Amino acid sequence: MKIVLVLAAIAGACLSAPHSKKFDFRHLERIVGGEIAIEGEFPYMASLRLLGSHFCGAFVLHPYVTVTAAHCCAGTGGLFTVVGGDYHRTEQSGDEQTRSVSEIFIHESYTSGGFNYDICLIQLREPFVFGVGDGTQIEAAVLNRDKDIPEGTDMTIMGWGSTENILDQALRLHKATVPVVTDEACSLVYGDYFVGDGMICAGYPQGGVDSCQGDSGGPMVLKDTDSVVGIVSWGSGCADEGFPGVYAEVAWFADWVDGKMEELGYN
């Protein structure tokens, strides 16, 4: 019973969101305005589960390593599982692989409830087996290292979060396309909350398409590639007009990830 109560408390901490007086800030947990993904379309996509329930996304970088947002790892103590090869949250296809966590590495500069340095590396106790299964065959994504992504570049976001409202969580993996917004435009919207060296914005001026509450920690990839440009992080509202989603920009943290991988002997 004590373990259940502790995990329930952790779940509450993970799903809580920071707010400010100026903006309705929240860490992002759903895909709004998207469509159902094709099974196996994103073989690097992973689900973080607490007591069997999805609470954040992640992506596979190595058989022993997945990457997510720091705010997904904070306060958990690694007491969650990572599921790869998943497509439908409640139906088992036989392709799913569930792994327990050996250790989590939250960026040293991240502060709980903060927005910058929102990246966490997860070491698994047992490796994912790549290239097996009839539906989703797990494969690794790659880290984008280009810090100069042009405005308007199409990105793909994905996740199992809610599609219409917070209580309407998607059963099947969803995806959406969003264009990159310049740092200057994002700074005009979010002011000092946005840090160009470590964040990237994406979304339409009119809103309507976004990640929001369940998709946190999932990847934003360069469209039609497996190159991860961002990690679903935060924003004001969900798909609101004039407020793009904000993502941890992977290129700024690639060296940090490389260093952790080397420490773990996975380089």
N, C-alpha and C positions, 0 to 999 in steps of 0.2 A: 504493500500500500504506500509506503514512504517513497518508493521509486516512482510510482505513478504520480504522486503529488508533486514530486520534484520535476518530473518531465512535463507535467501539465503547466507548472509555473514557467518552465523554460519556453514552452510553446507560446504562452501568453506574452513573454518578453520578446520572442522572435517576431510575433505578428503585430506588436504594438508599433506605432509610427510617431516620429517626431512632428511637432507642429510649431509654427511661429505665428506671431501676431500679424505679420504682413502677408504671409502666404499660407494656404492650407497645404503645408508640406507633408509628404508621406513617402515612405519607401515604396517602390513600385511592385505590384503583385498580380497584375493580370494583363491579358492582351485584349484591347478594345478595338473594335472595327476591323478585325482580322477574319481569317477563314481557317477551316480545318486543314491541317497539314496532311501530306501523304505518309502513310506508314513507312518508316525507314528513311524518310527524307533528310532527317537530321540525326545521323548515327552517333554524334558526339553529345547529344542532349541528355541530361541526367536530372533526376528528381531527388530532392532531399526529403526524407520522411521522418516524422516524429510520431511515435506510437502508431506507425502505419499510415499516417496522414501526410500528404504533400504540403510543405510549407515554403519551399524555395526551389528555384532552378539552379543548375550548375552545368558545366561542360567538362567533358573528358579530355585531358591533355596527355595522359600516359596511362598504361594499364593500372598503375598504382596511384594515380593523381587525378583529382578533379579540382576545378576552380569555381568559386562562387563569390558573392559579395561578402564583405566583412560583417555587415549587419546581419547576415544570415547565420554566421558562425558565433557572433558575440553572445555570451551568456549561455551557450549550449553545453560547453564542456565536451563537445564531440559526441554527445549522447543522442545520435541520430544515425540513420542508415542512408546510403546512397544507392539509388536504383538506376542502372543503365539499361538500354534496350527497351525502354517502356514506351507505350503509345497511348493506351487507354488506362486511366487511373484505377479503375475498379475491375477490369476484366483482364485475366491473365492469358497471354498468348503462348507462353513458354519461352519467349526470347528474353524476358526480363532477367537481369542479374542483380542481386542485392548484396551489398557489401557493407560491413561495419567499418567504423572509423578508427584508425590507429592514432592519428594526431592531426590537429588543425593548426594552421599558421596564419594568424591575422596580421596584416601589415602593421609594423611597429608604430607607424605614425597615425593609425586610425584611432579615433576616440569614440566611445560608445555614444550612439545617438547623433554622431557627426555625419558629414557628407563626403569629405575627401578621403582618399586612400581606402576606398571601399572595395577591398579585394582580400580574399582568403584562399589559401591553398589547403586542400584536404588530402591527407595521405590515407590510403585504404589499407586494411589489414591483409586482404587478399586481392590479387589483381583481377581486373576485368579480363575476360577472354574475348579477344577481338575476332571479328569475321565469322561468327557462328550464329545460327538461327535462320528462320525462314522469312521473318519480317524485318525487324530492326537489328542489323548486325553492328555491334558497337565498334566505332572507330574513333580516333583522336582528331580533335580540331587543332589548328595552328594559331599562334599568336601573331596578330598584325603588329608590325614594328614601324609603320609609317605614321608620323605625327601630323602630317599635312594632308588630311583627307579633304578633298574639295567640297564646297557647298553644293548641296543637291544630290550628292552621291547616294544611291539607293542602298539601304540596309535592310536586313531581315531580322525581325525579332520573333521570339517563340516562347510558348509556355502553356501551363495548365491552369493559369489563374482565371478569375472570373471574366466573362465576356460581356456582361451587361451591368451587373451590380455585384457588390461584395459577396453576397450569398450565393451567387450563380457561378460556381466554379466549373470550368470546362472539364469534361470527362476525357475527351481526346485532345491530343496536342494541337494547339492552334499556332498560326503564324500571321505576320503582317509585314508590310513594307513601309518604311519611313525614310525620308530624305535627311541627310545631315544638315544641320543648321550651324552657321558660323559662330565662333566664340564671341564675337562682338555682339551679335544679335542675342545670344543667350545671356550675356552679361547685362544687356539692357533690361531683360526680363527679370533676372534673379539677383542682380547686383553682386554684392560681395559673397553671396552664398555660392556663386559659380566660380570655380577655379579652373582656368584654361589649361594649366599644367597638371593634368590628371583627370579632366572631365571632358565629355563630348556630348553635344545635344543633337537630338533628331526628332522630327515631327513635322506636321503640316501646319501652316499659319492658321488655317481654319479649324484645326483640331480634328477630332473624329477617329483618329487612329493612334494608339499608344499602348505602352505596357503600364500596368497599374497593380492593384492588390492581389500574390501567389506566383508572380513571375520574377520577383527579385532574385538576383544572382544568376539569372539565365544569360546566355550570350546574345549579343547583337553582332551579326556577321555581315561582311560585304556580300551583297546579294549574289547568289549562284556560286558561292565559294564556301570553304570551311574556315575562312580567315576571321578570327574573332577580333572585332574592333572595339567593342565595348561590353560592359557587364551591367545589366539592368540595376539601377541604383535608386534614383529619387526623382521627385518632381512636385509640381503644385497641381492638385487635382488629378484627374484621369482623362486624357484626350480633350482637355479644355482648350478652347480657342485662345491662341496667343501664348500658350504655355507648353513648350516642347518637353519631352522626357529627357532626363539627364542620366548619363551612363559613365561609369568609371572607364577612362580611356586606356585600353590595354597597353598601347605602345609606351606609355609613361611608366609602366610597371613591369615591362618585359625583362629588364635586367634584374629586378627583384625576384621575379619568378625563376629566372635562370639560376640565380644564386641559391635559392631554396632547393631547386632540383639537383644542383651540384652537391649541396650539403647532404642530400638524401641518397646520393649515388645514382641518380637517374639520368644524368646528362649523357 
